[in-house]
């Protein structure tokens, strides 16, 4: 018995010792892997940049930006403060600072010295022209109806402002700070690279996050981030974020091959096995979903072919083809039943002098604006990104409710004939009442459906 106890104790100590060795080995492996994952980049700091860094650190100004830069690819390659901020004497926003001639704003023209292709694509894109909303109906609402300060801190922080320079090279505080996508820069260039590639690390991983796009693409009139979060794409991404290889170079970040779960960048920008990455985010979009009535864009077939190529990185051909049929049907439904009739009625009211030229001074103009700008967009965008709740309850339900219960009654008060013309369309015949047979058929359909 005593011998058996000794043997048991020896076995226990052996297992305990083996477990300790195994634990130590795993800890070392884990430490090595963790060290690899947070391996420090060794910044290459030139004499000019050393002077900038030392002065800023001594004065305690923008230390966070400097430390962020130290972890960037730029720092690794010796691209620092001076290389990006240097300016020439005579440039509109240039000023002398600690013995250097610099400019505060680093524009796409500056970034394009190294990133030529990306800058060209971005400048020619819808993003690059985002400040063109100035003078549009949105800007009338923000700048005139609400007030300039609302537009400065709101609209223009996403769309971009025209940055104005004060005497001495300093920037007008009503137009700066601003990293809006379509910012009009003092050097004449359009856009802001740091709208997506935040200073000063300019991380690929950060730019590829859906939250990055959701900074502007959110809210009641363009809720792309909310739709994405609802969709299977979003759910899969957030569950598998750590498997996404988000820091990989663009030529090694291919959907279906290097990672499996799409972000906004995947569909609109990133490379596939057969097409390169692009900084023109609209090049794969076939429908316009922004205006009162959607239209197919120029060369829409080629654009759609490019997007289908992305879809087919993960989905089968039939799945992709059928999705586009559903999407087209939803946009066409909105256009024909609600968008076109409402738009035509508003134009006729103006022609007949029943509306003033001033926007938003009559209730029907607010109703109509929200009908297409908020509710109609949500319906169409929900269909485009596979967000069923946004397509239905935040979209078509709201469109129908306000079209029938607000827009048409307000239209009838101003011009009964125009309202009657719309109600005479076959799409709106249900308002006259359903027959007993139609009611019975509908009830029978849903009874059978819920029995399944």
Residue, then its C-alpha position, 0 to 999 in steps of 0.5 A: x500500500x505504501x509503495x502504491x502511495x509513493x508511486x501515486x505521489x511520483x506520478x502526481x509530481x511528474x504530471x504537475x512538473x510537466x504541466x508547469x513546463x507546458x505552461x511556461x512554453x505556451x507563455x513564451x510562445x504567447x509572449x513571442x506572438x504578442x510581441x510580434x503583433x505589437x512590434x514597434x516600428x523604428x522611425x527614421x528621423x531626419x535632422x529637420x524632423x528631429x527639430x520639429x519633434x523636439x520643439x513640439x515635445x518640449x512645448x507639449x504641443x501635438x505630442x499625440x500626433x507625433x507618437x501616432x506618427x511614430x507607429x506609421x509606415x511613413x515614419x518607417x520610411x523617413x517621411x515626416x513633418x517637413x516632407x508633408x508640411x513643407x511649402x514654397x514661399x509665395x504659396x497662399x497658405x505658406x508661413x514662416x515657422x521656426x525657420x521653415x516655410x510650411x503650410x498647415x494643410x496637407x492637401x491631395x496635391x501634396x500626397x500625390x507626390x508619392x501616391x499619384x494613382x490614388x490621388x488621381x482616382x480620388x480627385x475624379x471621384x464623387x468623394x472628391x467633389x463632395x463640396x459641390x453640395x454648396x448651393x444645393x437644396x441641402x445647403x439652403x436648409x443648413x446655411x440659410x434656414x438653420x444658419x451658417x454656424x450649423x453648416x460650418x460644424x455640421x454639413x461642411x465637416x463631412x462634405x468639406x468647406x472652401x478653406x479661406x486663408x487670412x493674412x499671414x497664412x493663418x486659416x479662417x476659423x469659420x472654414x478650418x479645422x475641416x477634413x471634409x471629403x470634398x474640401x476645397x484647399x488653398x492650393x486649388x486641389x479638391x479633397x482631403x485624404x485624412x478624411x479616411x486616413x486619419x493623421x498621423x498614422x494613416x493606418x490601412x486597418x483604420x481606413x478599412x473599418x466600416x466605422x470609418x465610412x460610418x462617420x459620415x454615412x449615417x443618420x436619417x438620410x443616408x444610414x449606410x452604417x446602420x444598414x451595414x450593421x443590420x446586414x449579414x455582412x456587418x454581423x459576420x465582420x464584427x464576429x470575425x474582425x480579428x481574422x480580417x488581415x486589415x493591415x495587409x497591403x492592398x494587393x494582398x487584401x482580396x475578398x474570398x482569398x485573404x479574408x472572408x467578411x466584407x467591409x464598405x471598402x471591400x465592395x467599393x474600393x478593394x481589389x479582387x482576383x481580377x480587378x485592382x483596388x480603386x480610390x474612386x468609390x463610385x466606380x462600382x455603383x450602377x444606380x443613383x440613390x441620392x436624388x428624388x428619383x433614381x437613375x442608372x449612371x453612365x456606363x452602368x453596365x460596366x459599373x455593375x459588372x465590376x461590383x458583381x465581380x466583388x460579390x462573386x468572390x464569396x457568392x454564386x452567380x445565381x445568388x448575385x443575379x437574383x439579388x440584383x433583380x430584387x434590388x432593381x425591382x425595389x428601386x423601380x417600385x419607389x421611382x414609379x409609385x412614389x418618386x416620379x409622381x411626387x416630383x412631377x406634382x411639385x414641379x407643376x405647383x411651382x409652374x402654376x405659381x402655387x408655390x413661392x420660389x423660396x424653398x422650405x417656406x411652405x409645409x408641403x416642401x418639408x413633407x416632400x423633402x423628407x419623403x425622398x431625402x430621408x424615407x425614400x433614400x432609406x428604402x433604396x439604400x436598404x435594398x442596395x445593402x441587404x438591410x430588410x428592416x431599413x428597406x421596409x419599416x424605416x423605408x417603404x413604410x415611412x414613404x407610404x405613410x407620409x405619401x398618403x397621409x401628409x403629401x397627398x392631403x397637402x397637395x389636394x389643398x393646393x391643387x385638387x386636380x394634381x392629387x386626383x391625377x396621382x390617385x388615378x394611377x393603377x399603383x394607387x387604386x387600392x385607395x378606392x377600396x378592395x373587393x370582397x374577393x381581393x380581401x378574402x384572397x389576401x387573408x387566405x394567402x397569409x393564413x397559409x403562409x403562417x401555417x407553414 
